[in-house]
Amino acid sequence: MDKVSGQKRAAAHLYPGIEPFDQRMLDVGDGHRLYVEQSGNPDGIPVVVLHGGPGGGCSPAMRRYFDPEIYRAILFDQRGCGRSRPHASVTANTTWHLVADIELIRETLGIGSWIVFGGSWGATLSLIYAQEHAKRVRALALRGVFLMTQPELDWFYGGGAAQFWPDLWARFASIIPADERDDLIAAYNRRLFSGDMMLETRFARAWAAWENALASIENDGIVGESPADYARAFARLENHYFINRGFLSEDQQILNRMDRIADVPGIIVQGRYDMICPPTSAHALSEAWPKARLQMVAKAGHALSEPGISAELVRAMDRFGRDPAIQGR
């Protein structure tokens, strides 16, 4: 792509949406079946997209970050969410199950190595997968970095973000009895896994509303109630992962293992005003990863759909698509 067309593409942000050329349900064991799709060029550079949450699911809009003439884009719904089944299930659902699922998808599709693209929890999972399978990763494209650390969880569920959004925090916290508010993750866990569907859905919607309201710099309050099925999967899976601290031991913490991906190139796109995953994590990651470039986006928050975030990710993928070193890995 020449310089002029590249500038036009960045200005338009996204490629036109195209329909998948392959959709399937993949049995990954433990009673789980994952929805997997492929779109773009069947002979193109493979890129796997890891959605956020945990529990967010993939969407057709996620196909639009990749030039369909250059890329073979693989999207899938992680265990328990989206079109994967069983829905909202946390049985046999850990970080390490997901890493194994990604490898099974790669092997099933006959892919030797690929670019890994992920945001928020998807960035967490991208890094952990790459650290386990560095030879299978051509490059990483990350957005809204989350490293699954206690300070990050304390920021969002312990009162940090509440300093900026006290009205919405009050809505999120006030439905929990005062004597349980010292640990809202645990308090919500008791209700999200109560076995009472109506109670679970009520608290799932409250959990999702708190996060959704803070996702975009353009938001100024609750942005609408999530559908019950989506909210329940999203809230249960996030809570399950967060109460278990991502199933990471101390020696499995991401920043402790950056030597494993020292030779993997990467781009980190981070909103300057990200209220869900503050930029300090992206900065720390870039300091520990010499082959990555940190692109801080002014006047942007957390959401993938924000114009500045989208433009930088499209530029990054266009650059990767022209890089002979990445094409040939």
FENRA-V449239 format. One record per residue. N is the residue number from 0. RES is the residue in one letter. PSI is psi as a letter, one per 30 degrees, with the letter a starting at -180 (none if undefined). Layout:
((N & RES & PSI) (N & RES & PSI))
This chain:
((0 & M & k) (1 & D & l) (2 & K & e) (3 & V & e) (4 & S & e) (5 & G & e) (6 & Q & e) (7 & K & e) (8 & R & e) (9 & A & e) (10 & A & e) (11 & A & f) (12 & H & d) (13 & L & l) (14 & Y & l) (15 & P & k) (16 & G & k) (17 & I & l) (18 & E & k) (19 & P & k) (20 & F & f) (21 & D & k) (22 & Q & k) (23 & R & l) (24 & M & k) (25 & L & k) (26 & D & j) (27 & V & g) (28 & G & l) (29 & D & g) (30 & G & g) (31 & H & k) (32 & R & k) (33 & L & k) (34 & Y & k) (35 & V & k) (36 & E & l) (37 & Q & k) (38 & S & l) (39 & G & b) (40 & N & j) (41 & P & f) (42 & D & g) (43 & G & a) (44 & I & k) (45 & P & k) (46 & V & k) (47 & V & k) (48 & V & k) (49 & L & j) (50 & H & l) (51 & G & a) (52 & G & c) (53 & P & k) (54 & G & g) (55 & G & e) (56 & G & l) (57 & C & l) (58 & S & l) (59 & P & f) (60 & A & f) (61 & M & f) (62 & R & f) (63 & R & g) (64 & Y & f) (65 & F & k) (66 & D & j) (67 & P & f) (68 & E & f) (69 & I & e) (70 & Y & k) (71 & R & j) (72 & A & k) (73 & I & j) (74 & L & k) (75 & F & l) (76 & D & k) (77 & Q & l) (78 & R & k) (79 & G & f) (80 & C & l) (81 & G & b) (82 & R & g) (83 & S & l) (84 & R & k) (85 & P & k) (86 & H & k) (87 & A & g) (88 & S & k) (89 & V & g) (90 & T & k) (91 & A & h) (92 & N & j) (93 & T & l) (94 & T & e) (95 & W & e) (96 & H & e) (97 & L & e) (98 & V & e) (99 & A & e) (100 & D & e) (101 & I & e) (102 & E & e) (103 & L & e) (104 & I & e) (105 & R & e) (106 & E & e) (107 & T & e) (108 & L & g) (109 & G & h) (110 & I & k) (111 & G & e) (112 & S & l) (113 & W & l) (114 & I & k) (115 & V & k) (116 & F & j) (117 & G & l) (118 & G & k) (119 & S & b) (120 & W & e) (121 & G & e) (122 & A & e) (123 & T & e) (124 & L & e) (125 & S & e) (126 & L & e) (127 & I & e) (128 & Y & e) (129 & A & e) (130 & Q & f) (131 & E & f) (132 & H & h) (133 & A & e) (134 & K & f) (135 & R & f) (136 & V & j) (137 & R & e) (138 & A & l) (139 & L & k) (140 & A & j) (141 & L & k) (142 & R & k) (143 & G & i) (144 & V & k) (145 & F & k) (146 & L & g) (147 & M & h) (148 & T & l) (149 & Q & e) (150 & P & e) (151 & E & e) (152 & L & e) (153 & D & e) (154 & W & e) (155 & F & e) (156 & Y & g) (157 & G & g) (158 & G & f) (159 & G & e) (160 & A & f) (161 & A & f) (162 & Q & f) (163 & F & f) (164 & W & h) (165 & P & e) (166 & D & e) (167 & L & e) (168 & W & e) (169 & A & e) (170 & R & e) (171 & F & e) (172 & A & f) (173 & S & f) (174 & I & f) (175 & I & k) (176 & P & k) (177 & A & e) (178 & D & f) (179 & E & f) (180 & R & f) (181 & D & f) (182 & D & i) (183 & L & f) (184 & I & e) (185 & A & e) (186 & A & e) (187 & Y & e) (188 & N & e) (189 & R & f) (190 & R & e) (191 & L & f) (192 & F & h) (193 & S & f) (194 & G & f) (195 & D & j) (196 & M & e) (197 & M & e) (198 & L & e) (199 & E & e) (200 & T & e) (201 & R & e) (202 & F & f) (203 & A & e) (204 & R & e) (205 & A & e) (206 & W & e) (207 & A & e) (208 & A & e) (209 & W & e) (210 & E & e) (211 & N & e) (212 & A & f) (213 & L & g) (214 & A & e) (215 & S & k) (216 & I & f) (217 & E & f) (218 & N & k) (219 & D & h) (220 & G & a) (221 & I & k) (222 & V & g) (223 & G & l) (224 & E & k) (225 & S & k) (226 & P & k) (227 & A & e) (228 & D & e) (229 & Y & e) (230 & A & e) (231 & R & e) (232 & A & e) (233 & F & e) (234 & A & e) (235 & R & e) (236 & L & e) (237 & E & e) (238 & N & e) (239 & H & e) (240 & Y & e) (241 & F & e) (242 & I & f) (243 & N & g) (244 & R & h) (245 & G & g) (246 & F & h) (247 & L & k) (248 & S & l) (249 & E & e) (250 & D & f) (251 & Q & g) (252 & Q & k) (253 & I & e) (254 & L & f) (255 & N & f) (256 & R & g) (257 & M & f) (258 & D & f) (259 & R & f) (260 & I & g) (261 & A & f) (262 & D & g) (263 & V & k) (264 & P & l) (265 & G & l) (266 & I & k) (267 & I & j) (268 & V & k) (269 & Q & k) (270 & G & k) (271 & R & e) (272 & Y & h) (273 & D & j) (274 & M & f) (275 & I & e) (276 & C & i) (277 & P & k) (278 & P & f) (279 & T & e) (280 & S & e) (281 & A & e) (282 & H & e) (283 & A & e) (284 & L & e) (285 & S & e) (286 & E & f) (287 & A & g) (288 & W & i) (289 & P & f) (290 & K & g) (291 & A & l) (292 & R & k) (293 & L & k) (294 & Q & j) (295 & M & k) (296 & V & j) (297 & A & k) (298 & K & h) (299 & A & k) (300 & G & b) (301 & H & f) (302 & A & k) (303 & L & e) (304 & S & f) (305 & E & k) (306 & P & e) (307 & G & e) (308 & I & e) (309 & S & e) (310 & A & e) (311 & E & e) (312 & L & e) (313 & V & e) (314 & R & e) (315 & A & e) (316 & M & e) (317 & D & e) (318 & R & e) (319 & F & e) (320 & G & f) (321 & R & f) (322 & D & j) (323 & P & e) (324 & A & e) (325 & I & e) (326 & Q & e) (327 & G & f) (328 & R & none))
